[in-house]
Amino acid sequence: MIPKYLTKFTYYHDEHGSVGITMFEDDMVSLALLRLPKSCHIYQDSVNGREKLPYWERLWSDLMQEEIRRNTKDRGTVG
């Protein structure tokens, strides 16, 4: 779910850039955090509690790791 979300978000960001709409990285990170699915709200709260927002690449990496962790946990509890 997260890889699809991040890919789609990046696509729309790039599309806006191609028509001259510029989004600063902090704004991009804030918007991405606001639109996260409910399953990521714990992560969202932890990031929002920080003094400084992460860079886009760091946010991407953290969310991907969170998705891997969640999938691994889910597989470990099945059957």
Phi, psi and omega in degrees: 000314181295315179303319179295317179300311182295320179296316180295317180299315179296320178302311180295322176299314180295321178299317178296320178297326182290341178253015173092008177268116183260134176239125178290154185300319179300320179293321179296316179296315180299315180295319178298320179294320181296329186263006180298148176294160183304330181296346181251012184295330177296315177298315180304314179298321180293322179289317180296337178279352180281157178292324183229138177290150177287161172290161182305315181298322179291318177300314179302310181299314180298317181292323178294318178296321178297319178296317179297316179299316180295316180295320179294317179297315181297319180292327181288336182265354182275137169059000000 
